């Protein structure tokens, strides 16, 4: 099998779980999907799955991926440094 044939095979994305502040105060956990070749974040979700990475062109396969909804874990602590003056 030639090198170009291996590059044209679709690969499953890598999954990374991240925690972020939604609306600046709600601690939320979500899954991000990364390109298996270059590691860039893929703009993917249950309603849209790209066929290629927009950074390196690697073919991506989302077949068999079980999409999970974001999970709200609570509220961030209120701090004086975050309050408007």
C-alpha distance (Angstrom), angle and dihedral (degrees) to the residues before:
residue distance angle dihedral
X1 . . .
X2 3.80 . .
X3 3.77 124.8 .
X4 3.81 92.5 -109.2
X5 3.81 89.8 54.9
X6 3.82 91.5 55.2
X7 3.81 91.4 49.6
X8 3.81 91.0 51.2
X9 3.82 93.0 55.9
X10 3.79 112.2 103.1
X11 3.81 116.6 -116.4
X12 3.79 129.7 -161.2
X13 3.81 115.1 -112.0
X14 3.80 122.2 -111.7
X15 3.80 115.2 -110.2
X16 3.81 123.8 -135.7
X17 3.80 125.4 -177.9
X18 3.80 114.1 -143.7
X19 3.79 135.0 -178.0
X20 3.80 119.9 -144.8
X21 3.80 140.7 161.5
X22 3.80 110.0 -99.6
X23 3.81 111.9 -154.8
X24 3.82 86.6 -0.3
X25 3.80 94.1 -75.6
X26 3.82 114.0 47.1
X27 3.82 113.1 87.4
X28 3.81 104.2 -137.0
X29 3.81 133.6 -178.1
X30 3.81 120.5 -150.5
X31 3.78 140.7 163.6
X32 3.80 121.0 -116.9
X33 3.78 123.7 -163.6
X34 3.80 119.2 -137.9
X35 3.79 132.5 -163.2
X36 3.82 108.5 -101.9
X37 3.82 90.7 -138.9
X38 3.82 108.4 41.1
X39 3.83 101.7 13.6
X40 3.82 96.5 -127.9
X41 3.81 117.3 148.7
X42 3.81 112.1 -99.8
X43 3.80 117.7 -139.2
X44 3.80 93.1 -126.7
X45 3.77 137.9 142.8
X46 3.79 141.2 145.7
X47 3.82 91.7 -72.1
X48 3.81 98.5 42.8
X49 3.80 132.2 33.2
X50 3.81 118.4 173.7
X51 3.79 117.7 -135.6
X52 3.83 92.5 -145.8
X53 3.80 137.8 29.1
X54 3.82 107.9 -103.5
X55 3.82 90.9 -143.0
X56 3.83 105.5 47.5
X57 3.83 104.1 8.5
X58 3.82 95.5 -119.9
X59 3.81 112.1 160.4
X60 3.81 111.9 -114.8
X61 3.82 130.9 -158.0
X62 3.80 119.9 -159.4
X63 3.82 93.4 179.6
X64 3.81 111.8 136.7
X65 3.83 94.3 14.2
X66 3.81 112.1 142.6
X67 3.80 107.2 -146.6
X68 3.79 115.3 -139.1
X69 3.78 124.6 -158.7
X70 3.80 120.1 -123.8
X71 3.80 111.9 -89.5
X72 3.79 119.4 -139.4
X73 3.79 109.7 -144.0
X74 3.81 101.7 -175.9
X75 3.79 139.7 -78.5
X76 3.79 129.0 -49.5
X77 3.80 117.8 -114.7
X78 3.75 116.5 -92.3
X79 3.78 112.1 -116.0
X80 3.79 131.2 -175.4
X81 3.82 89.2 -130.5
X82 3.82 89.3 62.9
X83 3.80 96.1 49.2
X84 3.82 120.0 99.5
X85 3.81 117.1 -112.1
